[in-house]
Amino acid sequence: MESSQWWREGIIYQIYPRSFKDSNGDGLGDLPGIIEKLDYLLSLGVDALWLSPFYPTPDKDFGYDVSDHCAVDPRFGTLADFDRLVAEAHRRGLRILLDMVMNHTSDQHPWFQEARSSRTSPKRDWYIWRDRPNNWQAAFGGRTWTYDPQTGQYYLHLFTPAQPDVNWRNPAVRQAQLDVFRFWLERGVDGFRLDVFNAYFKHPDLPDNPPQFGLRGFDRQRHIYDMDQPEMMPLLNELRALLDSYPERYAVGETYLATLDKVVSYCGPDKLHAAFSFDFTSAALFYPWNPAWILKKILARERIFEAAGVWPTTVLSNHDLPRAASRYCRGEDDSQARIALTLLLTLRGTPFLYYGEEIGLRDLPLKRHEILDPPGQKYWPIYKGRDGCRGPMQWDDSPQAGFSQAQPWLKVHPDYPRRNVAAQESDPASLLNFTRRLIALRREYPALRRGAFVPLSAPAGVLAYLRRTEAQTVFVALNFSRREVRAPLPEGEWQTLLPEGASPAGALGPQQILLACKV
Ligand code: GLC
C-alpha cells in the first residue's frame, strides 16, 4: 500500500521479540530470528510490524525499562541486525514500527545514574524529585515514590522503582527525547507505538489525586494529576511535525486508562494518527463476551470516533492482556477465536494482530514460582501478571516448538505438538488458514477496509452488520451461540465469501461465521 493512509487500511502485527524466534540458541528471541520469519509474516498478509522493545534493558519490566534508547540489547542482536531487518522488511513491503518507552527510563540509564549522583548534578532535574511524597500510587503496586538514600530525596515512578519517570517539562529532556525519535526515523523506521504517552506530563505542583472506589491502591484514586495534562497537546503537535517531515510515518499511542473522549482528543492531523481505545479487551474478563455487549461498544466508538473524524484501532490481544483465545475459547475448540478474528479484521479501524493470535495461541499455564512479571509477583493469586500471554511462538512440533535450541526464557505451552504454525499450514481448515483467508478478503474488498459500519438487527446470540462503501456492501454475521439460528441476509442478491462456496442460506450453524458481498 503506497498511500500516505497505509495505516488506516493496513494490518499491524505486534511482535514481542524475546518470544518470537531465537536464532542463536540462548533461549531468547532476537532480531535475526524475526528476519528469518519475514516471509511467514508476508504470507499472512500483514502490512506492518510493531516490535516491542529490544533496547538494552536490565529486564525489570522485560524491556519496558530501557537503559539506552538508541541501541540494541546484545541479547537481541546489533544495530547492524536492526538495519538488515528494516531493509529486508522494506524489500517485502512490510513496514517497521518501534515501541517508544519515553515516560520513564531504567534506573540503570546513564541519565538517571547521573541524576541520582548528587542534588547538584546537571541531570538532577531530568527526573522528578521531592522531599516528601504525595499520595500517588504506582500502577504496579506501592507508592509512586522511592527514597534515594544517597541524596535524601524521593524520585517519582508510575511503574516499578526501577523505572523512574523523566521530567518532560525540562527543555533539555524534551530535546533529548525528540532526538531519540529522530535517531530511529533516520534509520528508516516507519513509525512508533508510544508507551503510556498520556502520562509524560504530571501536574507541576504534584497535588494529591482524589480518591475513588477501586480494588488496588492504584485503582483507588482518580488519576487527574499524574496523567493527561494539557502540556501533552503542544508536544504531540511537535512530534507530529517531526514525523511529517519524513514521508508516510505513523504514530499510535498507548492511552493509559483510556476513555473514548480522551483517546480521540489525542488524535488528529496535527497530533497522533491513532491511539488505542481497547474497546473489547475486557470482554470475558469483566464483561460478557456476547454480541449485545460488543455491539454496544462498537456503536459507542463509532459515534465518538466518527464525530471527531478519528480513525479507530481494534485490539483484542497484546503483551499486557490475557490472550483473546484464552478469554473466549473453551478448551482446544477454536470457534470463538474465529469469531474474535473476524471481528478484529472486519470492524472499521486498524487491526492489531498479536503474534500467535493467528494460530490461536493460548496463555501459558504458569505456577507461582514461574512468574517473572513484577505485578504478577506482587499480586499473585489475585492477579497473575502478564507472562501468560508472552510465551514462545509455536512454529512446529520439534522440541521447544521450533522457537529455540535452548530452554526458552518462558516455557513453551504444552499444547505445541498440536498447535503450531507448521501443523496449521498444512490443514486447510486451520485457524491460520482462516486468518489468511480473512486478510485476503480484507485486501480484496475495499468495503471491509474503509466502508461505513452499519449495524443490523439480528437474533439473540448473533452479531450482524454491513460494511458499506458507495460501490460495495459486505454482510458479516457472527453466531456467538452454540445453537443454530435463523439469520436471513438483507434483501438483494448475495455472493458468499466465507465459508467459501457456501450458498447464502437463511440459517447460521452453531458458532458459524458468514461473510457475503452484494452482487
Ligand atoms: C505499558 C506497556 C507495559 C509496560 C508499561 C510500563 O503499559 O504496555 O508492558 O509494563 O507500559 O512501561
Residues whose N, C-alpha, C, O or C-beta is under 5 A from the ligand:
A	BS01	GLC	D61 Y64 F159 D195 V196 D320
